[in-house]
């Protein structure tokens, strides 16, 4: 099993160009994961809205109370 430390050591041994490529790839992977999370949250919110579980307000005090629930 490869450990995080093993991965770090392998990356350290790569050329600068290879390290830059890994950096670009990691940024893309992270961006894709964030998009997936946003989409999952959107779908969850749609279900909650259909069930009537979402509450909306423009009143700051009411929003604070909703957050605390």
HELIX and SHEET records of a PDB file:
HELIX    1   1 UNK A    4  UNK A   12  1                                   9    
HELIX    2   2 UNK A   16  UNK A   50  1                                  35    
HELIX    3   3 UNK A   60  UNK A   68  1                                   9    
END                                                                             
